Amino acid sequence: MDTIVVGIDFSKSSLTAMKVSIDVAARAEADLHIVWVETVEIEYTKAEEKLTEYVNKAKEKLTESEVYYHILPKGKVYSSLNKAIKEFDADLLIIGTHGNSGYDEKFAGANTYKTITEAHCPVLTIREDFHTDKDLEVLIMPIDFTKDTRQKVPWTIEFAKMFPNSEIYVLGIYSSTSKSIRNIVDKYVTSVENLLKSKNMRYRIDFIEAENTTLSTIEYATKHNADLIVIMSEQEKTLSNIFLGPYAQQMINNSHIPVLTCSVRQLYNESR
């Protein structure tokens, strides 16, 4: 990971996201780009002052990396951020989110989901109440029967390697009584386990029955005091959750735990 972009709108959640971005950039020895999309909520000169302050503080920790700030013209935030991550060839975008509340905020609710679907790299979403002094040590990786469910494994390993005491919880999700589907889940979990063994990663394996994959994953993650949930945006849609909106949007709206969302399009983007 060489380049990280963090989206800022000066809300509490985005400032929390920036603190996390500094920590991740330090661990990955990555350059950091702090991006604000111009709005009428704050004067341009005031924004410049704040952004300059943020850059100077970040440089105190990122002594081996470059730190920049960018002010983008007024427009759709998710489109502007996508242009920024393409221009800077970013490996990761980090933004704050407010979940089911605060839909008037720039990075809240549906807008957060649009940012993720537009993004050409994985997106890490952070709630404002996340304790930024806590390492990301318990990583939840749900595995279902969808074809691309394992594509998030390399990113999970990437994050785990940044935190020395981390452990990956491989969560096999049974959302059907169909024997063939359950066998697929078992097969995928076994292949993930073999890869983690080959990489000498600390891990554990659990299986759960789930009518709603989103809520069951969050419940499991909460029970185990998780620090990060890693998902594919295109994970399975079951009859119990298909009417609640896209999987990634459900997860972001309901999870108080940071969520790293990857998509097949991001991972195989030919422009990268």
TIKEDREN-716949 format. One record per residue (C-alpha): x, y, z. Coordinates in pm, 1 decimal, padded with zeros to 6 digits. Layout:
<pts>
+----------+----------+----------+
|       xx |       yy |       zz |
+----------+----------+----------+
|        X |        Y |        Z |
...
+----------+----------+----------+
</pts>
This chain:
<pts>
+----------+----------+----------+
|       xx |       yy |       zz |
+----------+----------+----------+
|  00000.0 |  00000.0 |  00000.0 |
|  00163.6 |  00320.8 | -00120.7 |
| -00104.0 |  00590.7 | -00126.8 |
| -00403.0 |  00664.2 |  00096.0 |
| -00675.5 |  00924.6 |  00040.8 |
| -00892.2 |  01045.2 |  00328.5 |
| -01211.0 |  01242.9 |  00261.4 |
| -01271.4 |  01535.9 |  00495.3 |
| -01585.4 |  01744.9 |  00547.6 |
| -01480.4 |  01872.5 |  00894.3 |
| -01749.5 |  01665.6 |  01067.4 |
| -01654.8 |  01462.0 |  01374.6 |
| -01673.0 |  01136.7 |  01182.7 |
| -01442.7 |  01258.4 |  00906.4 |
| -01190.2 |  01385.5 |  01163.2 |
| -01198.7 |  01042.0 |  01326.8 |
| -01137.6 |  00892.5 |  00983.5 |
| -00840.0 |  01122.6 |  00937.2 |
| -00684.5 |  01007.2 |  01265.9 |
| -00721.2 |  00646.7 |  01152.6 |
| -00576.8 |  00732.0 |  00810.6 |
| -00264.4 |  00878.3 |  00973.5 |
| -00213.8 |  00562.0 |  01179.3 |
| -00264.7 |  00331.8 |  00880.9 |
| -00038.3 |  00545.4 |  00660.7 |
|  00232.8 |  00534.2 |  00926.6 |
|  00213.7 |  00155.8 |  00953.5 |
|  00207.6 |  00108.8 |  00575.6 |
|  00467.6 |  00383.0 |  00513.7 |
|  00222.8 |  00528.0 |  00263.3 |
|  00172.9 |  00882.3 |  00137.6 |
| -00142.8 |  01054.4 |  00259.9 |
| -00372.5 |  01285.7 |  00061.8 |
| -00631.2 |  01480.7 |  00262.6 |
| -00918.3 |  01579.9 |  00032.7 |
| -01199.9 |  01830.1 |  00088.4 |
| -01474.9 |  01894.3 | -00167.6 |
| -01564.8 |  02262.1 | -00149.8 |
| -01906.2 |  02347.0 |  00000.3 |
| -02085.3 |  02654.7 |  00129.5 |
| -02081.3 |  02521.0 |  00486.4 |
| -01729.1 |  02651.6 |  00547.4 |
| -01536.3 |  02942.1 |  00395.5 |
| -01255.8 |  02854.6 |  00158.0 |
| -00988.6 |  03039.7 |  00356.8 |
| -01102.2 |  02882.1 |  00682.9 |
| -01087.8 |  02538.8 |  00520.7 |
| -00734.6 |  02610.0 |  00397.5 |
| -00626.8 |  02699.9 |  00750.4 |
| -00773.0 |  02381.0 |  00894.7 |
| -00628.6 |  02162.4 |  00620.0 |
| -00283.9 |  02315.3 |  00664.4 |
| -00309.5 |  02243.9 |  01036.7 |
| -00409.8 |  01881.5 |  00968.1 |
| -00117.8 |  01833.1 |  00728.5 |
|  00132.8 |  01970.3 |  00977.9 |
|  00001.1 |  01742.9 |  01254.0 |
|  00008.0 |  01441.2 |  01022.6 |
|  00368.4 |  01513.9 |  00924.3 |
|  00471.8 |  01482.3 |  01289.0 |
|  00389.9 |  01111.1 |  01270.2 |
|  00444.0 |  01044.6 |  00899.5 |
|  00811.7 |  01134.3 |  00894.8 |
|  00890.1 |  00886.3 |  00617.4 |
|  00591.6 |  00973.9 |  00397.3 |
|  00453.1 |  01268.9 |  00204.5 |
|  00136.2 |  01445.6 |  00322.0 |
| -00075.3 |  01673.5 |  00102.4 |
| -00409.9 |  01846.4 |  00113.1 |
| -00634.5 |  01913.3 | -00183.9 |
| -00941.4 |  02131.2 | -00225.5 |
| -01169.0 |  02008.9 | -00502.1 |
| -01434.5 |  02222.8 | -00677.3 |
| -01798.4 |  02203.6 | -00569.3 |
| -01977.6 |  01898.1 | -00702.2 |
| -02096.1 |  01551.7 | -00611.2 |
| -01872.3 |  01436.3 | -00329.5 |
| -01857.8 |  01073.1 | -00435.5 |
| -01766.8 |  01163.4 | -00794.3 |
| -01500.9 |  01410.0 | -00679.1 |
| -01344.0 |  01158.6 | -00442.4 |
| -01336.5 |  00897.3 | -00715.8 |
| -01154.6 |  01138.6 | -00946.6 |
| -00907.2 |  01210.9 | -00667.1 |
| -00824.9 |  00846.9 | -00595.4 |
| -00776.0 |  00782.9 | -00967.6 |
| -00555.5 |  01089.9 | -01007.1 |
| -00338.5 |  00998.6 | -00707.3 |
| -00345.4 |  00626.2 | -00792.2 |
| -00467.6 |  00558.3 | -00438.7 |
| -00469.9 |  00211.6 | -00287.7 |
| -00721.8 |  00294.8 | -00013.9 |
| -00990.4 |  00555.3 |  00055.1 |
| -01089.2 |  00630.5 |  00416.0 |
| -01404.4 |  00825.2 |  00504.2 |
| -01623.2 |  00889.7 |  00805.8 |
| -01984.7 |  00780.0 |  00820.1 |
| -02283.9 |  00835.9 |  01047.3 |
| -02476.4 |  00517.1 |  00970.7 |
| -02853.9 |  00545.9 |  00996.2 |
| -02842.9 |  00897.1 |  01142.3 |
| -02725.5 |  01226.2 |  00999.4 |
| -02828.3 |  01178.1 |  00639.4 |
| -02762.7 |  01548.4 |  00582.2 |
| -02389.7 |  01489.6 |  00625.4 |
| -02172.0 |  01457.4 |  00316.9 |
| -02045.2 |  01107.4 |  00392.6 |
| -02356.5 |  00961.1 |  00554.5 |
| -02596.8 |  00686.2 |  00460.0 |
| -02667.4 |  00659.8 |  00089.4 |
| -02389.4 |  00903.9 | -00000.8 |
| -02135.6 |  00678.3 |  00167.3 |
| -02262.5 |  00386.2 | -00037.2 |
| -02237.1 |  00591.1 | -00357.2 |
| -01880.1 |  00677.4 | -00265.6 |
| -01800.5 |  00307.5 | -00228.3 |
| -01965.6 |  00205.3 | -00554.9 |
| -01787.7 |  00484.8 | -00743.8 |
| -01447.6 |  00422.5 | -00585.0 |
| -01169.7 |  00253.3 | -00779.3 |
| -01005.9 |  00118.9 | -00462.9 |
| -01123.1 | -00039.9 | -00136.0 |
| -01296.5 |  00197.8 |  00107.9 |
| -01260.3 |  00200.7 |  00485.7 |
| -01556.1 |  00363.3 |  00664.7 |
| -01526.5 |  00485.5 |  01023.7 |
| -01789.5 |  00599.6 |  01275.0 |
| -01712.4 |  00909.4 |  01480.6 |
| -01727.9 |  00714.0 |  01808.4 |
| -01447.9 |  00474.4 |  01707.2 |
| -01161.2 |  00478.4 |  01958.6 |
| -00870.0 |  00586.6 |  01741.9 |
| -00612.2 |  00478.0 |  01999.3 |
| -00724.1 |  00115.0 |  01961.2 |
| -00534.7 | -00110.7 |  01723.2 |
| -00726.1 | -00303.6 |  01458.6 |
| -00650.1 | -00643.0 |  01610.0 |
| -00970.2 | -00845.4 |  01569.9 |
| -01059.8 | -00867.0 |  01200.4 |
| -01385.3 | -01033.6 |  01094.0 |
| -01394.3 | -01184.3 |  00744.8 |
| -01736.9 | -01328.7 |  00653.0 |
| -01730.5 | -01602.6 |  00389.6 |
| -02051.6 | -01696.9 |  00208.8 |
| -02125.1 | -01902.7 | -00103.2 |
| -02087.9 | -01622.1 | -00361.2 |
| -01819.7 | -01666.1 | -00623.5 |
| -01607.9 | -01366.3 | -00524.7 |
| -01638.9 | -01388.3 | -00145.8 |
| -01269.8 | -01480.3 | -00107.4 |
| -01139.8 | -01185.0 | -00308.2 |
| -01118.8 | -00978.7 |  00011.3 |
| -00868.6 | -01215.4 |  00172.8 |
| -00552.6 | -01036.5 |  00046.6 |
| -00676.3 | -00704.6 |  00186.9 |
| -00760.8 | -00865.9 |  00518.9 |
| -00407.8 | -01005.0 |  00535.1 |
| -00267.4 | -00663.4 |  00441.5 |
| -00439.6 | -00501.7 |  00738.6 |
| -00355.8 | -00787.1 |  00973.3 |
|  00014.1 | -00753.4 |  00895.1 |
|  00007.2 | -00386.4 |  00997.1 |
| -00102.4 | -00475.4 |  01349.5 |
|  00130.6 | -00726.1 |  01521.5 |
| -00128.2 | -00870.2 |  01761.5 |
| -00403.5 | -00908.7 |  01504.7 |
| -00611.8 | -01220.3 |  01454.6 |
| -00837.4 | -01293.9 |  01158.5 |
| -01177.0 | -01445.2 |  01237.7 |
| -01290.0 | -01642.2 |  00933.0 |
| -01668.3 | -01652.4 |  00961.1 |
| -01841.7 | -01913.6 |  00747.9 |
| -02201.4 | -01806.7 |  00692.9 |
| -02472.0 | -02065.0 |  00635.2 |
| -02774.4 | -01879.3 |  00500.2 |
| -02944.3 | -02183.8 |  00353.5 |
| -03024.3 | -02540.1 |  00452.9 |
| -02921.6 | -02652.6 |  00103.7 |
| -02646.0 | -02910.6 |  00137.7 |
| -02479.4 | -02801.7 | -00186.8 |
| -02463.8 | -02438.5 | -00075.7 |
| -02329.8 | -02531.1 |  00267.9 |
| -02065.3 | -02746.4 |  00099.1 |
| -01956.2 | -02447.0 | -00107.5 |
| -01915.9 | -02240.3 |  00209.4 |
| -01712.6 | -02521.6 |  00369.0 |
| -01492.3 | -02545.3 |  00061.0 |
| -01428.9 | -02169.6 |  00051.9 |
| -01348.9 | -02154.9 |  00423.4 |
| -01100.9 | -02442.1 |  00386.2 |
| -00924.2 | -02267.1 |  00099.5 |
| -00903.3 | -01945.1 |  00302.8 |
| -00762.3 | -02139.3 |  00597.9 |
| -00494.9 | -02295.5 |  00377.3 |
| -00391.0 | -01953.1 |  00250.1 |
| -00374.3 | -01804.6 |  00600.0 |
| -00162.1 | -02098.0 |  00713.3 |
|  00077.1 | -02044.2 |  00424.6 |
|  00111.3 | -01678.4 |  00523.9 |
|  00167.0 | -01767.1 |  00890.9 |
| -00131.7 | -01556.8 |  00996.2 |
| -00308.8 | -01590.2 |  01329.6 |
| -00668.4 | -01693.7 |  01270.1 |
| -00968.4 | -01879.4 |  01400.1 |
| -01265.9 | -02031.3 |  01220.2 |
| -01631.8 | -02014.9 |  01315.2 |
| -01958.6 | -02094.2 |  01140.3 |
| -02297.3 | -01935.1 |  01200.2 |
| -02651.6 | -01983.5 |  01075.4 |
| -02780.6 | -01655.4 |  00935.0 |
| -03118.8 | -01545.5 |  00804.9 |
| -02980.4 | -01195.5 |  00756.2 |
| -02609.3 | -01205.4 |  00669.7 |
| -02554.0 | -00840.6 |  00758.9 |
| -02709.5 | -00841.3 |  01104.6 |
| -02566.7 | -01182.7 |  01192.9 |
| -02216.0 | -01070.1 |  01096.4 |
| -02247.7 | -00752.0 |  01303.0 |
| -02383.8 | -00948.6 |  01599.7 |
| -02091.4 | -01190.1 |  01580.7 |
| -01840.0 | -00905.2 |  01541.6 |
| -01985.3 | -00720.5 |  01840.4 |
| -01976.9 | -01034.7 |  02054.6 |
| -01606.0 | -01074.7 |  01982.8 |
| -01518.3 | -00704.9 |  02028.3 |
| -01409.6 | -00677.9 |  01667.2 |
| -01211.0 | -00383.2 |  01535.4 |
| -01275.8 | -00429.7 |  01163.5 |
| -01518.7 | -00611.3 |  00933.2 |
| -01392.3 | -00681.9 |  00581.4 |
| -01658.6 | -00737.2 |  00315.8 |
| -01717.2 | -00756.7 | -00055.5 |
| -01979.8 | -00510.4 | -00170.0 |
| -02139.0 | -00783.4 | -00381.6 |
| -02181.3 | -01044.0 | -00107.1 |
| -02488.9 | -01258.7 | -00113.2 |
| -02844.1 | -01126.3 | -00108.6 |
| -03085.0 | -01350.7 |  00080.6 |
| -03462.2 | -01322.1 |  00083.2 |
| -03444.9 | -01183.4 |  00436.4 |
| -03224.1 | -00888.6 |  00348.0 |
| -03269.9 | -00822.0 | -00022.8 |
| -03538.0 | -00558.3 |  00044.5 |
| -03318.0 | -00367.4 |  00290.4 |
| -03086.4 | -00233.7 |  00022.2 |
| -02743.0 | -00333.6 | -00108.3 |
| -02530.5 | -00546.7 |  00123.1 |
| -02252.4 | -00290.0 |  00170.6 |
| -02501.2 | -00012.8 |  00244.0 |
| -02673.8 | -00229.1 |  00505.5 |
| -02341.0 | -00306.1 |  00670.2 |
| -02227.4 |  00056.2 |  00679.7 |
| -02562.2 |  00181.7 |  00806.9 |
| -02581.8 | -00071.2 |  01088.6 |
| -02225.1 | -00141.1 |  01197.3 |
| -02056.2 |  00064.0 |  01468.5 |
| -01739.9 | -00129.4 |  01385.5 |
| -01519.8 |  00003.8 |  01100.9 |
| -01593.0 | -00163.0 |  00767.6 |
| -01347.9 | -00221.5 |  00484.2 |
| -01542.2 | -00269.5 |  00161.0 |
| -01386.8 | -00417.2 | -00152.1 |
| -01545.9 | -00489.8 | -00485.5 |
| -01440.1 | -00708.0 | -00773.8 |
| -01437.3 | -00400.7 | -00996.9 |
| -01193.3 | -00230.1 | -00761.8 |
| -00964.9 | -00528.3 | -00733.2 |
| -00948.1 | -00592.5 | -01106.5 |
| -00971.0 | -00239.8 | -01242.2 |
| -00770.7 | -00238.6 | -01563.7 |
| -00681.8 |  00128.7 | -01520.4 |
| -00477.1 |  00051.5 | -01205.0 |
+----------+----------+----------+
</pts>
